[in-house]
Amino acid sequence: RLEASLLRAMADAADRDGVPLVLGLEMVERAFQPALDAYSARSISDAELYTATEWATRWVWSFDESLPILQLARDRGVGLVALNTDTEVLRRVPVEGLESLDSAQRASLVPDPDGFVSA
């Protein structure tokens, strides 16, 4: 798989250069970062990661397709970072706009409102 080959090459380069490497995961919501941390630390299994991230209801693509990359990252010591916002926010904002979020939610999504371009 192309993704695995690229990750291996980047991990090799990071090891050689002595720099950390992290893999950002669009498919995992930020609220589930603790599950990724536990997985990286080998405190939970593949199946437990699937359950802890609510993969079946929070992402449309198969967990089994992403699993080899997750395992490779864990095995090579590549950090895993949850990038996606909550499903509830993803459903609400297109319909109700950013105004439907409270100030804390907005600040977490748009930390620089003056630099944010809106239509």
matplotlib code that plots the C-alpha trace (Angstrom):
import matplotlib.pyplot as plt

x = [0.0, 1.2, 0.3, 2.4, 5.3, 5.3, 4.9, 7.9, 10.0, 9.1, 9.7, 13.1, 14.0, 12.9, 14.9, 17.9, 17.6, 16.7, 13.4, 10.0, 7.3, 3.5, 0.6, -2.5, -5.7, -8.7, -10.8, -10.5, -12.2, -10.1, -12.2, -10.7, -7.1, -6.7, -7.6, -4.9, -2.4, -3.4, -3.1, 0.4, 1.4, 0.1, -2.3, -5.3, -5.7, -6.8, -10.3, -10.4, -9.2, -12.1, -14.5, -12.9, -13.0, -16.6, -15.3, -18.4, -20.6, -18.1, -16.3, -17.6, -14.6, -13.7, -11.5, -9.8, -8.5, -6.8, -5.6, -2.3, -1.3, -2.2, -0.3, 2.7, 2.7, 2.5, 5.2, 7.5, 6.9, 5.1, 2.8, -0.9, -2.9, -6.7, -7.6, -11.3, -14.0, -17.0, -19.6, -22.3, -20.5, -19.9, -23.6, -24.8, -22.5, -23.4, -27.1, -27.0, -23.7, -20.8, -23.2, -24.9, -21.8, -21.1, -18.0, -15.8, -16.7, -16.1, -12.7, -11.6, -12.4, -11.5, -8.7, -8.2, -11.6, -10.0, -8.0, -10.9, -12.5, -16.2, -18.6]
y = [0.0, 3.5, 5.0, 2.3, 2.8, 6.6, 6.2, 3.8, 6.2, 9.1, 7.1, 6.0, 9.6, 10.8, 8.1, 8.9, 12.7, 12.2, 14.1, 13.1, 12.2, 12.4, 11.2, 13.3, 11.3, 13.0, 9.9, 10.3, 13.1, 15.2, 14.1, 10.6, 11.6, 9.7, 6.5, 7.1, 7.8, 4.5, 2.6, 4.1, 3.1, -0.4, -0.1, -1.0, -3.4, -2.8, -3.9, -1.6, 1.3, 0.7, 0.8, 3.7, 5.9, 5.0, 4.3, 2.6, 5.6, 8.4, 7.6, 6.3, 4.2, 0.8, 0.5, -2.5, -0.3, 2.1, -0.5, -1.4, 2.3, 2.6, -0.5, 0.6, 4.0, 2.4, -0.1, 2.6, 5.0, 7.5, 9.7, 9.6, 12.9, 13.1, 16.0, 15.8, 17.8, 16.2, 14.6, 16.7, 19.9, 18.7, 18.1, 21.4, 24.0, 23.5, 23.9, 26.4, 28.2, 28.9, 31.1, 27.9, 27.0, 28.5, 30.7, 27.8, 25.6, 28.4, 29.2, 25.6, 25.5, 29.1, 30.3, 33.5, 34.8, 38.0, 35.9, 33.6, 34.1, 33.7, 33.8]
z = [0.0, -0.9, 2.5, 4.4, 2.1, 2.6, 6.3, 6.4, 4.4, 6.6, 9.8, 8.4, 7.6, 11.0, 12.8, 10.7, 11.4, 15.0, 14.8, 16.0, 13.5, 14.1, 11.9, 11.9, 11.6, 10.0, 10.9, 14.6, 16.5, 18.8, 21.8, 21.3, 21.6, 24.9, 23.0, 20.5, 23.3, 25.0, 21.7, 21.0, 24.5, 23.8, 26.7, 24.5, 21.6, 18.0, 18.9, 22.0, 19.8, 17.4, 20.3, 22.2, 19.1, 18.2, 14.7, 13.5, 14.1, 13.8, 10.5, 7.1, 6.0, 7.3, 10.3, 8.7, 5.9, 8.3, 10.8, 9.0, 9.1, 12.7, 13.6, 11.6, 13.3, 16.7, 16.0, 14.7, 17.5, 15.3, 17.3, 16.5, 16.6, 16.3, 14.0, 13.4, 15.2, 16.8, 14.6, 16.3, 15.3, 11.7, 11.3, 13.0, 11.4, 7.7, 8.7, 11.5, 10.9, 13.4, 15.3, 16.6, 18.6, 22.0, 22.4, 23.7, 20.8, 18.3, 19.9, 19.6, 15.9, 14.9, 17.3, 15.2, 14.2, 12.8, 10.3, 9.5, 6.1, 5.9, 2.9]

ax = plt.figure().add_subplot(projection="3d")
ax.plot(x, y, z, "-o")
ax.set_aspect("equal")
plt.show()
